[in-house]
């Protein structure tokens, strides 16, 4: 039994469709937005999309030491992780308000789940 009577199914479908459209727009926007991360004081910079795809990697010549490729690898990993952290933060900012009710049903009034 629903509090206040039966839910209006057409209204629920409209709300679901609107939410789906908003999520789609936000996902597209994330895929097109680029964020960067760096390591070694800017010696290595990684750029990822808001959805986490690595799209660019810049390595300053000063970071390249043929005798110490291990440090360069560590700098690359750190820069990519930094960029991915920025992408995850962006995802939370953009998608969070749209997905808050999912799973708890709070976003669709009248649904018990």
C-alpha positions in Angstrom: 0.0 0.0 0.0 1.3 3.4 -0.9 0.9 6.3 1.6 -1.6 8.8 0.1 -3.0 6.3 -2.4 -1.8 4.8 -5.7 1.2 6.4 -7.4 0.5 8.0 -10.8 2.5 5.6 -13.1 2.6 8.1 -15.9 4.2 10.7 -13.5 6.7 8.1 -12.3 7.7 7.2 -15.8 8.1 10.9 -16.7 10.3 11.3 -13.6 12.4 8.3 -14.5 12.8 9.4 -18.1 13.9 12.9 -16.9 16.4 11.4 -14.5 17.8 9.1 -17.3 18.2 12.1 -19.6 19.9 14.2 -16.9 22.3 11.2 -16.2 23.0 10.8 -19.9 23.8 14.5 -20.2 26.1 14.4 -17.1 27.9 11.3 -18.4 28.5 13.0 -21.8 29.8 16.1 -20.1 32.1 14.1 -18.0 33.5 12.3 -21.0 34.2 15.6 -22.7 35.7 17.3 -19.6 39.5 17.0 -19.1 41.3 17.2 -15.8 45.0 17.0 -15.1 47.3 15.6 -12.4 51.0 16.0 -11.9 54.0 14.6 -10.1 57.5 15.6 -9.4 56.7 19.3 -9.3 55.2 19.2 -12.7 57.9 17.0 -14.4 55.1 14.6 -15.4 51.5 15.6 -16.2 48.7 13.3 -17.0 45.4 14.4 -18.4 42.2 12.2 -18.1 38.6 12.8 -19.0 36.0 13.2 -16.3 35.1 9.5 -16.9 38.7 8.4 -16.2 40.1 7.8 -19.7 43.8 8.8 -20.0 44.1 11.1 -23.0 47.5 12.7 -22.6 50.8 12.3 -20.8 53.5 14.9 -20.8 57.1 14.2 -19.5 59.6 17.0 -19.1 63.1 16.1 -20.5 64.5 16.7 -17.0 62.5 13.7 -15.8 64.2 11.3 -18.2 67.3 9.7 -16.8 68.3 6.5 -18.7 70.0 5.2 -15.6 66.9 5.7 -13.4 63.8 4.6 -15.3 62.2 3.4 -12.1 61.8 7.0 -10.8 60.2 8.0 -14.1 57.8 5.1 -13.9 56.9 6.2 -10.3 56.3 9.8 -11.5 54.0 8.6 -14.3 52.0 6.4 -11.9 51.7 9.3 -9.4 50.6 11.7 -12.1 48.0 9.3 -13.5 46.7 8.6 -10.0 46.5 12.3 -9.3 44.5 12.9 -12.5 42.2 10.0 -11.7 41.5 11.4 -8.2 40.6 14.7 -9.8 38.3 12.8 -12.3 36.6 10.9 -9.4 36.0 14.2 -7.5 34.5 15.7 -10.7 32.3 12.6 -11.1 31.1 12.9 -7.5 30.3 16.6 -8.0 28.4 16.1 -11.2 26.7 12.7 -10.7 26.1 12.8 -6.9 23.1 15.0 -7.0 21.6 12.9 -9.8 22.1 9.6 -8.2 21.4 10.3 -4.5 18.0 8.7 -4.5 19.0 5.6 -6.4 19.1 2.5 -4.4 17.0 3.9 -1.6 14.0 4.9 -3.8 14.1 8.4 -2.2 14.4 9.9 -5.7 11.1 8.5 -6.9 8.2 9.4 -4.5 5.8 6.6 -3.7 8.2 3.7 -4.4 9.0 1.5 -1.4 12.6 0.6 -2.5 
